[in-house]
Amino acid sequence: MVSKKNRDVTDAVLSPSGDFRSDWLRSTGATHMAPLPSHTGLSRIIAQRAVAGARESGAEGILVVPIDPGLGDTTASESLLSTEALLDLGSRQEDRSGLLLVADNFRGALLLRPGYALVAGTQEFVRGAVPEGTDQAKTEFQRYARKARSGAGTTALTAVAGEFRPLTKTWKTPQDVPATSHHGHQLELMRQLAAGAVEGPSFARQWLDERRRAMNAGERLGDALTTALDEVFYALEDYSIDPSLRDEDDLTDEELRDRVAHVMTRLDNEERRP
């Protein structure tokens, strides 16, 4: 476990104004940031994101630090990489001004403020904490800020949403998706599999690789396309790339091809509708 004072942790990660320090972001390569809805402080979903990000970054624990200046000389608490352990520890913290969750290797952090949280860290940390991609998270946060009821925190949510705008547009139909994008490559692989032009194992490896690259690049899709690609992802979870390891209840190559072909047919039909 890391033994540090609250003040040591906050000074290393946060600027005097309470934002993430630019030198910390640079020194760790922590160039990826995104806002997240946080209705009730340290919620289960925030704890799950923090644990996933820390684990992906290679950390062994999470420092839990109230950022109240009056608690600066208190020894920082550290949680194991467990959602339940983090929630339990968080429930026992002073939380008057906010809460800072920092991977114990300092490669990523979540800053909890009333109504929202900010996540920052290395590509690995953010990939674990924000698996939907930072652009998608920014889009969802804008919706959250717009729907927020009027109140003392609404202005802050609007300001955060304005500061963290999505970098790319949302592609709503297959025709919108650039052929050179990672999602475009996924769709082309699906067409090839449906036509029998690529084998199941090769399709699975390439498609999953493009899915990961699309998330890292922050590419965003509309609801219909997201649902369609999620169906393919779930189908691949029931498919063994190595035929020698295939169980009786796993999808066969033919069944995988049929499922993907069904998804492409539905997408094509939806695109033709006036």
C-alpha positions in Angstrom: 0.0 0.0 0.0 1.1 3.6 -0.7 1.5 5.8 2.4 0.9 9.4 1.5 -0.9 12.4 3.0 -4.1 13.7 1.3 -2.1 16.9 0.5 0.7 15.0 -1.2 -1.8 13.3 -3.6 -3.9 16.3 -4.4 -0.8 18.5 -4.9 0.6 15.8 -7.3 -2.6 15.6 -9.4 -4.5 18.8 -9.0 -3.7 22.5 -9.5 -4.4 25.1 -6.9 -7.7 25.9 -8.8 -8.8 22.3 -8.4 -8.3 21.2 -12.0 -6.0 18.4 -13.2 -2.4 19.7 -13.2 -1.0 20.2 -16.8 2.4 18.9 -15.7 0.8 15.7 -14.3 -1.1 15.2 -17.5 2.1 15.7 -19.6 4.4 13.6 -17.3 2.1 10.6 -17.4 1.0 11.0 -20.9 -2.5 11.5 -19.5 -3.9 13.4 -22.4 -7.3 11.7 -22.5 -10.1 13.3 -20.5 -13.9 13.0 -20.3 -16.8 14.1 -18.1 -19.2 11.6 -16.6 -22.6 12.0 -14.9 -22.3 11.5 -11.1 -25.6 12.1 -9.3 -24.7 10.8 -5.8 -20.9 11.2 -5.4 -19.2 7.8 -5.4 -21.8 5.7 -7.1 -21.4 2.0 -8.0 -20.9 2.9 -11.7 -18.2 5.4 -10.9 -16.5 2.9 -8.6 -16.6 0.3 -11.3 -15.0 2.7 -13.8 -12.3 3.7 -11.4 -11.4 0.0 -10.6 -11.4 -0.9 -14.3 -9.2 2.0 -15.3 -6.7 1.4 -12.5 -6.5 -2.3 -13.3 -6.0 -1.6 -17.0 -3.2 0.8 -16.2 -1.4 -1.8 -14.1 -2.1 -0.2 -10.7 -2.5 -2.3 -7.6 -4.9 -0.1 -5.7 -6.8 3.2 -5.7 -6.1 6.2 -3.4 -9.3 7.8 -2.0 -8.7 11.4 -1.1 -11.3 14.0 0.1 -10.1 17.3 -1.4 -11.3 19.4 1.6 -8.2 21.5 2.4 -8.9 21.0 6.1 -8.1 17.3 5.7 -4.8 17.8 3.9 -2.7 16.3 6.7 -4.8 13.2 6.9 -3.2 10.0 5.6 -4.7 9.0 2.3 -6.8 5.9 2.3 -6.1 3.1 -0.3 -8.6 0.6 -1.6 -7.9 -2.7 -3.3 -9.0 -3.1 -6.9 -12.5 -4.1 -5.9 -15.8 -2.2 -6.5 -17.2 -3.3 -3.2 -14.0 -2.4 -1.3 -13.9 1.0 -3.0 -17.5 1.8 -2.2 -17.0 0.8 1.4 -14.0 3.0 1.8 -15.6 5.9 0.0 -18.7 5.7 2.2 -16.4 6.4 5.2 -14.7 9.5 3.7 -15.3 13.1 4.5 -16.9 14.4 1.3 -17.6 18.1 1.8 -15.8 19.5 -1.2 -15.4 16.5 -3.5 -13.5 13.3 -3.8 -10.4 12.4 -5.7 -9.7 8.7 -6.8 -6.2 8.1 -8.0 -4.6 4.9 -9.3 -1.7 4.2 -6.9 0.7 4.3 -9.9 -0.6 7.9 -10.6 -1.4 6.9 -14.2 -5.1 8.0 -14.0 -7.7 9.6 -11.7 -11.3 10.5 -11.3 -12.3 13.8 -9.7 -15.8 13.8 -8.2 -17.7 17.1 -8.0 -21.4 17.7 -7.3 -23.3 16.3 -10.3 -20.4 15.1 -12.3 -16.9 13.5 -12.4 -13.9 14.1 -14.6 -11.7 11.2 -15.7 -8.2 11.7 -16.9 -5.3 9.3 -17.5 -3.2 7.3 -19.8 -4.8 5.6 -22.8 -4.8 2.4 -20.9 -6.5 3.9 -17.8 -9.2 5.7 -19.8 -9.8 2.7 -22.0 -10.7 0.8 -18.8 -12.7 3.6 -17.2 -14.4 4.8 -20.3 -14.8 1.7 -22.6 -17.4 3.5 -24.7 -14.8 6.0 -25.8 -14.2 9.6 -24.7 -16.2 11.1 -27.5 -19.2 9.0 -26.7 -18.9 9.9 -23.0 -18.8 13.6 -23.9 -21.9 13.2 -26.1 -23.8 11.4 -23.3 -22.7 14.1 -20.8 -24.1 16.8 -23.0 -27.5 15.1 -23.0 -27.2 14.7 -19.2 -26.4 18.4 -18.8 -29.3 19.4 -21.0 -31.8 17.2 -19.1 -30.6 18.4 -15.7 -33.2 20.3 -13.7 -32.6 23.9 -12.9 -30.6 24.4 -9.7 -27.3 25.5 -8.3 -25.3 22.9 -10.1 -26.9 23.3 -13.5 -24.5 26.1 -14.5 -21.5 24.0 -13.6 -22.8 21.1 -15.7 -23.4 23.3 -18.7 -19.9 24.8 -18.4 -18.3 21.3 -18.2 -20.3 20.1 -21.2 -19.2 23.1 -23.1 -15.5 22.5 -22.2 -15.5 18.9 -23.2 -17.2 18.7 -26.6 -17.0 15.6 -28.9 -14.3 15.8 -31.5 -16.1 13.7 -34.1 -19.6 13.5 -35.6 -22.0 10.7 -35.0 -22.5 8.3 -37.9 -26.1 7.2 -38.0 -26.2 4.9 -41.1 -23.7 2.6 -42.9 -23.6 5.1 -45.7 -22.5 7.9 -43.2 -19.5 5.8 -42.0 -16.2 6.6 -43.9 -14.8 3.5 -45.5 -11.4 4.3 -44.1 -12.6 4.5 -40.5 -12.3 1.7 -38.1 -16.1 1.3 -38.0 -16.0 1.4 -41.8 -13.6 -1.5 -41.7 -15.9 -3.4 -39.4 -18.8 -3.0 -41.7 -16.8 -4.1 -44.7 -15.6 -7.2 -42.8 -19.3 -8.0 -42.0 -20.2 -7.7 -45.7 -17.2 -10.0 -46.6 -18.3 -12.6 -44.1 -21.9 -12.5 -45.2 -20.7 -13.1 -48.8 -18.4 -15.9 -47.8 -15.3 -13.9 -48.8 -13.6 -14.3 -45.4 -13.4 -17.2 -42.9 -14.9 -16.9 -39.5 -11.6 -16.9 -37.4 -10.0 -14.3 -39.6 -13.2 -12.2 -39.5 -13.3 -12.4 -35.7 -9.7 -11.4 -35.1 -9.8 -8.4 -37.5 -13.3 -7.3 -36.4 -12.4 -7.2 -32.7 -9.2 -5.4 -33.5 -11.0 -2.7 -35.4 -13.6 -2.5 -32.5 -10.7 -1.7 -30.1 -9.2 0.8 -32.5 -12.5 2.5 -33.0 -12.9 3.0 -29.3 -9.4 4.3 -28.9 -10.0 6.7 -31.8 -13.3 8.0 -30.2 -15.4 7.1 -33.3 -19.1 7.4 -32.5 -22.2 5.7 -34.0 -25.9 6.4 -33.7 -28.2 4.1 -31.7 -29.1 1.7 -34.6 -25.5 1.2 -35.7 -24.4 0.8 -32.1 -27.0 -1.9 -31.5 -26.1 -3.7 -34.7 -22.4 -3.8 -34.0 -23.1 -4.8 -30.4 -25.1 -7.8 -31.7 -22.0 -8.9 -33.7 -19.8 -8.5 -30.6 -22.2 -10.6 -28.5 -22.2 -13.2 -31.3 -18.4 -13.3 -31.2 -18.5 -13.9 -27.4 -20.4 -17.2 -28.3 -17.8 -18.1 -31.0 -14.4 -19.7 -30.5 -11.8 -18.5 -32.9 -9.8 -21.7 -32.4 -11.9 -24.6 -33.7 -10.1 -27.0 -31.5 -11.4 -25.2 -28.4 -15.0 -24.9 -29.6 -17.6 -26.3 -27.3 -20.9 -27.9 -28.4 -22.9 -24.8 -27.6 -20.5 -22.4 -29.4 -21.5 -20.9 -32.7 -20.3 -22.6 -35.8 -18.8 -20.7 -38.7 -22.1 -21.0 -40.6 -24.1 -19.8 -37.6 -21.8 -16.8 -37.1 -22.1 -16.0 -40.8 -25.9 -16.2 -40.6 -26.1 -13.9 -37.7 -23.8 -11.3 -39.3 -25.7 -11.5 -42.6 -29.0 -11.0 -40.7 -27.5 -7.8 -39.1 -26.3 -6.5 -42.4 -29.7 -7.2 -44.1 -31.5 -5.3 -41.4 -29.1 -2.3 -41.6 -29.5 -2.2 -45.4 -33.3 -2.3 -45.1 -33.3 0.5 -42.6 -31.1 2.6 -44.8 -33.5 2.2 -47.7 -36.5 3.4 -45.8 -37.6 6.9 -46.7 
